[in-house]
Amino acid sequence: MRADARRNYELILAAAEAEIARTGADASLEKIARDAGVGSATLHRHFPSRQSLLEAVFHDRVEVLCADARRLSAAADPGQALVDWLRDLAVYGATTRGLAESLLHTATGSGCEVMLRDAGNDLMRLARQAGAVRDGVDIDDLLVLVNAVSLATRDAGDAARLAVLALEGIRPA
């Protein structure tokens, strides 16, 4: 990427992060372009769709969440590791306006969604092998659940508490 194109990309991404944090996933693309000091065509050249822009905004943090899942996969209690990771995902979704909405309205198979599903599947497999997750529960169920908690809350403490409360129901009786 040329230096000016890279600069524009970074300006758009910074403006998008700020606007999405302020207004959510439905942030005005025109306002983002204006705030970045670029034209709408420049924004669309870098990000052909709203979803591609959202993916770029959330990608780095989703990578951190996935690295956390890999780290937690070595935990002594796989069931607790799964709950801890899902709690952290709910907190991030609740405190980062737009992530929960973008995952909710995304066509299956988006980059961030696939990354989270893959990371969660690894933890889920370990928790299931340890007998910590009852039959019939899959990672998609749990991602929808923590996404719902994220949408229902905007406070990290509430999101963490409600996610753990809801997730305790996945343990076998």
Backbone bond lengths (Angstrom), bond angles and torsions (degrees), N, CA, C in turn:
res aa  C-N    CA-C-N  psi(-1)  N-CA   C-N-CA  omega(-1)  CA-C   N-CA-C  phi
1 M - - - 1.449 - - 1.538 107.98 -
2 R 1.322 115.72 134.08 1.469 119.96 176.72 1.521 109.72 -62.07
3 A 1.318 115.90 158.36 1.467 121.03 -177.01 1.528 111.47 -60.12
4 D 1.331 117.98 -42.37 1.474 119.54 -179.32 1.522 111.16 -69.77
5 A 1.318 117.34 -35.51 1.469 120.49 177.58 1.526 110.27 -68.07
6 R 1.327 116.07 -40.05 1.466 120.32 178.03 1.525 110.64 -64.39
7 R 1.346 116.41 -41.21 1.459 121.13 177.89 1.526 110.10 -61.83
8 N 1.323 117.21 -45.32 1.470 120.85 178.63 1.528 111.21 -61.90
9 Y 1.316 116.15 -41.97 1.465 120.96 178.10 1.525 109.92 -57.74
10 E 1.336 116.26 -49.13 1.465 121.00 -179.20 1.526 111.38 -64.24
11 L 1.334 118.12 -39.86 1.464 121.43 177.90 1.528 111.05 -63.35
12 I 1.319 116.14 -43.06 1.474 120.67 178.96 1.522 109.58 -64.28
13 L 1.317 117.25 -45.54 1.456 120.98 -179.14 1.531 111.12 -61.81
14 A 1.322 117.87 -43.34 1.465 121.23 178.79 1.530 110.59 -64.05
15 A 1.323 117.38 -43.93 1.465 120.81 179.01 1.527 110.50 -65.15
16 A 1.324 116.69 -38.68 1.466 120.58 179.29 1.523 110.43 -66.26
17 E 1.321 117.30 -43.76 1.471 120.14 178.60 1.520 110.47 -57.52
18 A 1.328 116.91 -45.32 1.467 121.02 -178.99 1.525 111.34 -66.13
19 E 1.313 117.05 -44.67 1.474 119.80 -176.79 1.519 111.87 -71.38
20 I 1.316 117.34 -38.91 1.466 120.63 178.21 1.523 109.98 -67.29
21 A 1.323 117.09 -37.56 1.463 120.04 176.03 1.530 110.64 -62.71
22 R 1.310 115.90 -34.45 1.465 121.31 -178.46 1.526 112.68 -79.63
23 T 1.342 117.21 -43.06 1.470 119.52 -169.80 1.518 114.94 -120.90
24 G 1.329 118.53 -10.88 1.454 120.71 179.05 1.514 113.78 99.06
25 A 1.323 115.14 -172.72 1.469 122.24 -173.05 1.519 113.50 -66.66
26 D 1.326 117.48 -18.74 1.465 120.23 179.48 1.523 112.13 -92.34
27 A 1.316 116.93 21.27 1.462 121.88 -179.56 1.526 110.25 -52.95
28 S 1.314 115.48 146.34 1.458 121.49 -179.93 1.528 110.48 -69.25
29 L 1.324 115.78 121.60 1.464 120.25 177.89 1.520 110.70 -66.73
30 E 1.313 116.86 -33.53 1.461 121.00 178.19 1.526 110.37 -64.93
31 K 1.329 117.31 -41.93 1.463 120.84 178.30 1.524 110.26 -65.89
32 I 1.311 116.74 -40.07 1.467 120.09 177.79 1.525 109.90 -60.33
33 A 1.324 117.45 -45.95 1.468 120.88 178.99 1.529 110.34 -61.64
34 R 1.333 116.56 -44.90 1.472 120.53 178.49 1.526 111.13 -60.04
35 D 1.331 116.33 -48.26 1.465 120.55 -179.12 1.525 111.96 -62.53
36 A 1.326 116.60 -30.88 1.470 121.17 178.50 1.522 111.85 -80.53
37 G 1.336 116.25 -12.69 1.458 119.91 -179.01 1.508 113.31 76.82
38 V 1.329 115.95 28.08 1.467 120.81 178.79 1.526 108.95 -127.24
39 G 1.296 116.07 166.49 1.451 120.78 176.80 1.522 111.15 -82.40
40 S 1.313 114.54 163.67 1.458 120.95 179.30 1.529 111.26 -59.82
41 A 1.339 116.23 -37.16 1.463 119.66 -179.44 1.534 110.97 -64.88
42 T 1.318 116.77 -36.25 1.467 120.42 178.06 1.523 109.90 -65.55
43 L 1.323 116.49 -44.12 1.466 120.19 177.23 1.524 109.77 -57.40
44 H 1.327 116.46 -47.69 1.475 120.02 -176.63 1.528 112.77 -71.75
45 R 1.307 117.95 -23.21 1.463 120.15 174.79 1.532 109.71 -67.95
46 H 1.328 115.96 -40.38 1.460 120.09 179.20 1.524 112.45 -79.54
47 F 1.324 115.69 -36.10 1.471 121.53 -175.81 1.529 107.43 -132.56
48 P 1.327 117.46 93.58 1.470 120.57 -174.17 1.530 114.09 -66.18
49 S 1.335 117.28 -16.56 1.469 119.71 179.56 1.524 109.33 -142.14
50 R 1.301 115.29 160.28 1.466 120.71 175.23 1.531 109.53 -56.44
51 Q 1.334 115.91 -42.42 1.454 119.85 -177.87 1.527 111.71 -62.40
52 S 1.318 117.95 -38.95 1.470 119.36 178.90 1.528 110.80 -65.22
53 L 1.322 117.53 -34.33 1.461 121.00 176.19 1.525 110.44 -68.66
54 L 1.325 117.33 -44.63 1.462 120.97 178.35 1.531 110.70 -61.00
55 E 1.318 116.51 -42.10 1.468 120.51 178.22 1.526 110.58 -58.40
56 A 1.316 116.66 -43.55 1.466 120.16 -179.57 1.528 111.18 -66.20
57 V 1.328 116.76 -40.56 1.465 121.11 -179.68 1.525 110.58 -62.26
58 F 1.326 117.98 -42.63 1.458 121.45 -172.93 1.524 114.22 -93.95
59 H 1.319 117.87 -11.03 1.463 121.68 -171.14 1.524 113.50 -56.32
60 D 1.322 118.38 -49.37 1.469 119.90 -175.18 1.518 111.92 -62.65
61 R 1.333 117.65 -42.90 1.463 120.05 -179.95 1.526 110.74 -69.16
62 V 1.322 117.34 -36.23 1.465 120.09 177.03 1.526 109.43 -64.21
63 E 1.326 117.45 -37.48 1.471 119.85 175.72 1.526 110.95 -60.47
64 V 1.340 116.95 -39.89 1.466 120.55 178.14 1.529 109.72 -64.14
65 L 1.330 117.29 -43.45 1.465 120.61 177.95 1.529 111.13 -60.91
66 C 1.318 116.71 -38.52 1.465 120.53 178.43 1.531 111.11 -68.88
67 A 1.330 117.33 -38.04 1.465 120.32 175.44 1.525 110.04 -64.37
68 D 1.331 117.03 -37.62 1.465 120.62 175.84 1.527 110.54 -60.95
69 A 1.325 116.86 -40.48 1.465 120.53 178.85 1.531 110.31 -62.68
70 R 1.323 116.71 -42.26 1.473 119.76 178.76 1.533 110.10 -63.36
71 R 1.327 116.76 -41.38 1.464 120.67 178.45 1.530 110.12 -64.21
72 L 1.336 117.10 -43.32 1.458 121.35 -178.72 1.532 112.46 -68.50
73 S 1.322 117.54 -19.53 1.469 119.71 -178.69 1.528 111.72 -65.44
74 A 1.322 117.12 -14.90 1.467 120.53 177.63 1.528 111.94 -94.49
75 A 1.325 117.80 3.48 1.465 121.33 -177.45 1.524 111.15 -65.92
76 A 1.313 115.08 151.82 1.472 120.84 179.87 1.522 112.07 -67.17
77 D 1.321 117.70 -30.50 1.465 122.85 -179.12 1.528 109.15 -115.62
78 P 1.347 117.66 94.14 1.465 120.69 -176.63 1.531 113.64 -60.89
79 G 1.328 117.45 -33.13 1.460 119.79 178.22 1.513 111.44 -65.03
80 Q 1.331 116.37 -44.00 1.459 120.42 177.89 1.517 111.11 -67.96
81 A 1.327 116.87 -35.22 1.468 120.80 177.56 1.528 110.32 -61.37
82 L 1.330 116.79 -43.07 1.461 120.83 177.98 1.521 110.63 -62.60
83 V 1.321 117.22 -46.21 1.467 120.97 179.09 1.526 110.53 -61.99
84 D 1.327 117.26 -43.26 1.462 120.55 -179.72 1.523 111.25 -61.24
85 W 1.337 116.16 -43.51 1.463 119.94 -179.79 1.527 111.42 -65.80
86 L 1.310 116.70 -44.20 1.464 119.98 179.12 1.521 111.04 -65.52
87 R 1.325 117.38 -36.61 1.467 121.06 175.45 1.530 109.80 -60.73
88 D 1.319 116.69 -46.04 1.465 120.39 179.39 1.524 111.34 -62.75
89 L 1.313 117.21 -38.08 1.461 121.31 176.95 1.522 110.26 -64.41
90 A 1.332 117.84 -42.19 1.468 121.23 178.18 1.518 110.74 -63.27
91 V 1.314 117.56 -42.01 1.466 121.52 179.06 1.523 109.91 -63.65
92 Y 1.321 117.35 -46.07 1.462 119.78 179.16 1.531 110.48 -61.65
93 G 1.315 116.67 -44.42 1.460 119.37 179.33 1.519 112.69 -63.77
94 A 1.323 117.04 -36.00 1.467 120.80 -179.12 1.519 111.78 -72.24
95 T 1.307 116.48 -34.35 1.465 119.35 -174.75 1.527 113.07 -96.83
96 T 1.310 117.56 -6.04 1.451 121.95 178.22 1.513 107.94 -116.38
97 R 1.320 114.89 92.54 1.460 118.90 -177.44 1.519 109.88 -53.47
98 G 1.282 115.63 130.68 1.453 119.98 174.19 1.511 114.99 109.54
99 L 1.334 118.49 -32.03 1.469 118.08 -177.76 1.519 110.85 -63.83
100 A 1.319 116.71 -51.30 1.462 119.73 -178.04 1.523 110.77 -60.39
101 E 1.354 115.92 -43.99 1.462 118.73 179.56 1.519 111.67 -64.02
102 S 1.342 116.51 -40.70 1.462 118.01 -177.91 1.521 111.48 -68.20
103 L 1.333 117.61 -36.19 1.462 119.64 177.46 1.519 110.94 -70.34
104 L 1.331 116.18 -34.45 1.455 120.52 179.90 1.527 111.43 -66.17
105 H 1.320 116.39 -38.73 1.463 120.62 -174.36 1.519 113.73 -99.89
106 T 1.310 116.59 8.94 1.459 121.57 -177.85 1.518 110.42 -85.58
107 A 1.311 114.11 141.97 1.464 118.00 170.52 1.525 107.18 -66.01
108 T 1.307 116.25 140.96 1.463 120.44 -179.87 1.514 109.37 -55.32
109 G 1.314 114.89 135.69 1.449 119.36 176.88 1.508 114.37 105.51
110 S 1.349 119.64 7.27 1.451 119.97 176.45 1.517 108.79 -66.95
111 G 1.311 116.65 159.17 1.456 121.13 -175.83 1.519 113.70 -56.62
112 C 1.345 117.63 -52.78 1.463 120.22 -178.77 1.519 110.95 -64.76
113 E 1.306 117.29 -39.36 1.462 120.58 179.82 1.526 110.78 -63.24
114 V 1.313 117.09 -43.11 1.465 121.27 179.72 1.523 110.07 -65.14
115 M 1.326 116.82 -42.58 1.468 120.68 179.15 1.527 110.56 -59.79
116 L 1.333 116.66 -47.02 1.463 120.36 -179.46 1.524 111.29 -66.15
117 R 1.324 117.29 -41.30 1.461 120.33 179.43 1.528 110.81 -63.13
118 D 1.330 116.64 -44.11 1.465 119.77 179.89 1.530 111.26 -62.81
119 A 1.328 116.47 -45.59 1.466 120.42 179.63 1.525 110.35 -63.07
120 G 1.322 116.57 -43.70 1.461 120.93 179.40 1.514 112.38 -66.88
121 N 1.321 117.10 -36.68 1.472 120.52 178.87 1.520 111.26 -61.23
122 D 1.328 116.34 -39.60 1.466 119.15 179.13 1.531 110.41 -63.01
123 L 1.338 116.88 -45.84 1.469 120.04 177.96 1.528 110.94 -65.28
124 M 1.312 116.83 -39.00 1.458 121.72 -179.56 1.526 110.86 -63.07
125 R 1.324 116.66 -42.98 1.467 121.21 178.98 1.528 110.52 -59.42
126 L 1.320 116.47 -45.42 1.468 120.45 179.64 1.526 111.47 -65.75
127 A 1.334 117.07 -41.11 1.465 120.89 179.18 1.529 110.51 -66.33
128 R 1.323 116.52 -39.11 1.466 120.02 178.90 1.532 110.18 -65.77
129 Q 1.335 117.15 -42.83 1.471 120.99 178.23 1.523 111.55 -61.39
130 A 1.334 116.71 -30.85 1.464 120.92 179.80 1.526 111.97 -85.01
131 G 1.344 116.62 -0.57 1.461 120.37 -179.98 1.517 113.21 75.81
132 A 1.327 117.18 21.92 1.459 121.09 -175.21 1.530 113.66 -96.06
133 V 1.331 117.03 -3.32 1.460 121.12 179.99 1.518 107.79 -130.34
134 R 1.298 115.55 130.82 1.464 118.40 -178.43 1.525 110.97 -73.05
135 D 1.329 115.69 157.98 1.463 121.77 178.65 1.526 109.79 -61.52
136 G 1.318 114.90 149.54 1.452 120.65 176.43 1.515 114.61 90.48
137 V 1.317 118.03 -5.66 1.465 122.00 178.27 1.519 107.44 -100.75
138 D 1.336 116.97 131.11 1.458 118.94 175.30 1.527 109.47 -126.09
139 I 1.319 116.26 172.33 1.471 120.54 -174.53 1.517 111.32 -64.68
140 D 1.327 117.93 -33.25 1.465 119.09 178.11 1.525 110.54 -62.05
141 D 1.334 117.53 -40.44 1.464 120.86 176.43 1.523 110.36 -58.21
142 L 1.318 115.77 -44.96 1.460 120.24 -175.64 1.524 111.86 -71.67
143 L 1.318 117.46 -35.35 1.467 119.94 176.66 1.523 110.78 -66.90
144 V 1.325 117.15 -39.83 1.469 120.10 175.98 1.524 109.91 -63.22
145 L 1.321 116.47 -42.11 1.454 121.05 -179.89 1.525 111.98 -60.70
146 V 1.332 117.72 -50.64 1.464 118.51 -178.63 1.519 111.53 -71.26
147 N 1.322 117.07 -27.71 1.460 119.99 174.31 1.525 109.66 -65.09
148 A 1.321 117.22 -41.07 1.469 121.06 178.06 1.526 110.75 -63.33
149 V 1.324 116.93 -41.08 1.472 120.63 176.40 1.532 108.94 -61.19
150 S 1.318 116.95 -44.04 1.468 120.86 179.41 1.521 111.59 -59.99
151 L 1.318 116.39 -42.34 1.465 120.17 -179.70 1.524 112.04 -69.16
152 A 1.330 116.56 -30.38 1.461 120.72 -176.72 1.522 112.35 -82.73
153 T 1.321 117.77 -14.80 1.458 121.22 -176.80 1.515 109.89 -129.06
154 R 1.305 115.83 158.96 1.470 120.69 172.95 1.525 109.79 -131.39
155 D 1.327 115.99 12.32 1.449 122.08 -177.17 1.525 108.37 -118.98
156 A 1.326 116.68 132.82 1.458 120.98 -176.98 1.522 111.96 -59.78
157 G 1.332 117.38 -42.54 1.465 120.60 -178.94 1.512 112.17 -63.69
158 D 1.342 116.10 -44.51 1.467 119.83 178.63 1.522 111.05 -64.47
159 A 1.326 116.30 -42.68 1.464 119.96 -179.22 1.526 110.30 -62.45
160 A 1.321 117.26 -44.50 1.461 120.59 -179.40 1.524 110.65 -63.32
161 R 1.329 116.38 -47.03 1.465 120.97 -178.00 1.528 111.31 -63.01
162 L 1.321 116.99 -47.12 1.469 120.68 -178.02 1.524 111.94 -69.32
163 A 1.314 117.24 -36.54 1.469 119.46 178.27 1.525 110.41 -63.60
164 V 1.322 116.62 -46.15 1.473 119.59 179.66 1.521 109.94 -64.37
165 L 1.319 117.14 -42.14 1.471 120.72 178.44 1.528 110.45 -58.36
166 A 1.311 117.21 -47.10 1.462 121.21 -179.45 1.531 111.19 -67.67
167 L 1.326 116.57 -40.29 1.459 120.38 -175.62 1.522 113.72 -72.36
168 E 1.289 118.59 -22.89 1.448 119.74 177.41 1.538 110.77 -60.75
169 G 1.330 116.21 -22.69 1.457 120.87 177.76 1.516 114.27 -71.66
170 I 1.334 118.97 -8.89 1.466 120.10 179.31 1.515 111.73 -84.33
171 R 1.303 116.38 -14.14 1.477 119.15 -178.24 1.536 109.34 -73.57
172 P 1.320 116.23 146.36 1.462 118.84 177.84 1.538 110.81 -66.79
173 A 1.311 115.69 151.88 1.457 120.45 -178.99 1.515 110.74 -69.30
